[in-house]
């Protein structure tokens, strides 16, 4: 079925509060929009430069979720983000760790490159999971979804930074699932393949006709 014409299951997430990181564009935006269509209250995080793009796209679809801007590499922002959700809504039923640094380097990667890839990725995923775990436990459970990648499972040239960070997300998910299961908190991950987001389009130099047959 074409997802553009699929009818939502009315109220499936009614009364649920979801936090989606990196939700102003790309995969995160699609996730946030679907949750909104299914009745959830959604809070989205994004970089300040992407905020207007996100607001415009959500408004075009008939929604106006709260967008909190900042950089998830900063622990203080992670803490403030969760505090804003809890302060406004009193609970978090679903955390979608999606925001990531699409930084792909190999032999030329610097320690700073690795720090960025892991800081925005698995480190921020872990910190946000820690921050929502206790509120979820108190409310009787919740769900955490980490967006990993096919790149976590296969070797690709010149992608040490991105693939290693995505691999860490996959293993983080497994460990967190074991630790949080007794508290009725589910932790899962998804591993998308090539999806023509803004960042993938940049990697292809805007030439989708050339790379779609190769990457798709």
C-alpha positions in Angstrom: 0.0 0.0 0.0 1.2 3.5 -0.8 2.0 5.1 2.5 0.8 8.5 1.2 -2.7 7.1 0.8 -2.7 4.8 3.8 -5.4 5.7 6.3 -4.3 6.0 9.9 -5.8 3.8 12.6 -7.7 6.5 14.4 -6.6 7.0 18.0 -3.9 4.3 18.1 -1.6 6.7 19.9 -4.3 8.9 21.5 -3.2 10.2 24.9 0.4 9.2 24.3 3.3 11.6 24.5 6.2 11.1 22.1 9.6 12.7 21.9 11.3 12.5 18.4 14.8 13.8 18.0 15.9 15.1 14.7 12.3 15.4 13.7 12.4 18.6 11.7 13.3 16.8 8.4 13.9 13.4 6.8 13.2 10.2 8.6 12.5 11.9 11.9 10.0 14.2 10.4 8.2 11.2 8.8 8.1 9.5 12.2 6.8 12.5 14.0 4.1 13.2 11.4 2.9 9.6 11.5 2.6 9.7 15.3 0.7 13.0 15.1 -1.7 11.5 12.5 -2.3 8.6 14.9 -3.3 10.9 17.7 -0.1 11.3 19.7 1.1 14.5 21.3 4.6 15.0 19.8 7.6 17.1 20.8 10.3 17.4 18.2 13.9 18.3 18.6 16.1 19.7 15.9 19.1 22.0 15.1 18.2 25.7 15.2 18.9 26.0 11.5 16.3 23.4 10.7 13.5 24.8 12.9 11.7 26.9 10.3 11.8 24.1 7.7 10.2 21.8 10.2 7.5 24.2 11.2 6.6 24.9 7.6 6.4 21.2 6.8 4.3 20.3 9.8 2.0 23.2 9.2 1.5 22.1 5.6 0.3 18.8 7.0 -2.0 20.5 9.5 0.0 20.1 12.7 2.1 22.4 14.9 4.1 20.3 17.4 6.4 21.9 19.9 9.9 22.1 18.3 12.8 22.4 20.8 16.1 23.5 19.2 19.6 22.6 20.3 22.5 20.2 19.7 22.2 16.8 21.3 26.0 16.5 21.5 25.5 18.8 24.5 24.4 16.9 27.6 22.7 20.0 29.0 20.5 20.2 26.0 19.5 16.5 26.4 18.5 17.3 30.0 16.6 20.4 29.1 14.8 18.7 26.3 13.4 15.9 28.5 12.6 18.4 31.2 10.5 20.4 28.8 8.5 17.4 27.7 7.9 16.3 31.3 7.2 19.9 32.4 4.6 20.4 29.7 3.0 17.0 29.5 3.9 15.2 32.8 4.9 12.0 31.0 6.8 10.5 28.1 5.4 7.3 26.6 7.7 7.0 23.6 11.2 8.2 22.8 12.4 8.0 19.3 16.2 8.5 19.1 16.6 9.5 15.5 19.0 12.5 15.3 22.4 11.6 14.0 25.5 13.1 12.4 25.7 12.0 8.8 29.5 12.2 8.9 31.1 9.6 6.7 34.9 9.5 6.8 37.5 6.7 6.8 41.3 7.1 6.7 40.9 10.9 6.8 38.7 10.8 10.0 40.0 12.9 12.9 39.3 12.4 16.6 36.9 15.3 16.4 35.0 13.6 13.6 34.6 10.5 15.7 33.6 12.5 18.7 30.9 14.2 16.7 29.6 11.0 15.2 29.4 9.2 18.6 28.3 12.3 20.6 25.2 13.0 18.5 24.6 9.3 18.0 25.0 6.6 20.6 26.1 8.8 23.4 23.1 11.1 23.1 20.8 8.0 22.5 22.1 6.6 25.8 21.8 9.8 27.7 18.2 10.4 26.6 17.4 6.8 27.4 18.8 7.3 30.9 16.8 10.5 31.4 13.4 9.0 30.3 13.9 5.6 32.0 12.8 6.7 35.5 9.7 8.7 34.4 8.7 5.7 32.2 9.2 3.3 35.1 7.0 5.5 37.4 4.2 5.7 34.9 4.2 1.9 34.4 6.2 1.5 31.2 7.0 3.0 27.8 8.8 2.4 24.5 12.1 3.6 23.1 13.0 3.2 19.5 16.6 3.8 18.3 17.0 4.5 14.6 20.1 2.5 13.5 21.0 1.8 9.9 21.8 -1.0 7.5 25.3 0.6 7.8 25.5 -0.9 11.3 25.5 -4.4 9.7 27.6 -4.1 6.6 31.1 -2.8 5.7 31.2 0.2 3.4 34.2 2.1 2.1 35.2 5.4 3.7 32.5 5.2 6.4 34.4 4.4 9.6 32.7 7.2 11.6 29.1 6.7 10.6 29.1 2.9 10.4 30.9 2.5 13.7 28.5 4.9 15.4 25.5 3.1 14.0 26.9 -0.3 15.1 27.2 1.1 18.6 23.5 2.1 18.5 22.5 -1.5 17.6 24.5 -2.9 20.5 23.3 -0.2 22.9 19.7 -1.1 22.0 20.3 -4.8 23.0 21.9 -3.9 26.3 19.2 -1.3 27.2 16.4 -3.7 26.3 17.8 -6.2 28.8 18.1 -3.7 31.6 14.8 -1.9 31.1 12.5 -4.9 30.3 11.8 -5.5 34.1 10.3 -2.0 34.2 8.0 -2.7 31.2 10.0 -0.4 29.0 10.6 -1.8 25.5 13.7 -0.8 23.7 14.0 -1.7 20.0 15.8 -0.4 16.9 15.1 -0.2 13.2 17.8 -0.3 10.5 16.7 1.6 7.4 18.5 1.2 4.1 19.0 4.1 1.7 16.1 6.6 2.0 16.3 9.8 -0.1 16.6 12.2 2.7 18.3 15.6 2.4 21.6 14.1 3.7 21.5 11.2 1.3 20.8 13.6 -1.6 23.9 15.6 -0.6 26.0 12.4 -0.6 24.7 11.7 -4.1 25.5 15.2 -5.3 21.9 15.6 -6.1 22.1 13.0 -8.8 19.4 10.6 -7.8 19.0 9.1 -11.3 22.6 7.9 -11.2 22.7 6.6 -7.6 19.2 5.3 -7.1 19.8 2.1 -9.0 23.1 1.6 -7.1 22.0 2.5 -3.6 18.3 1.5 -3.8 
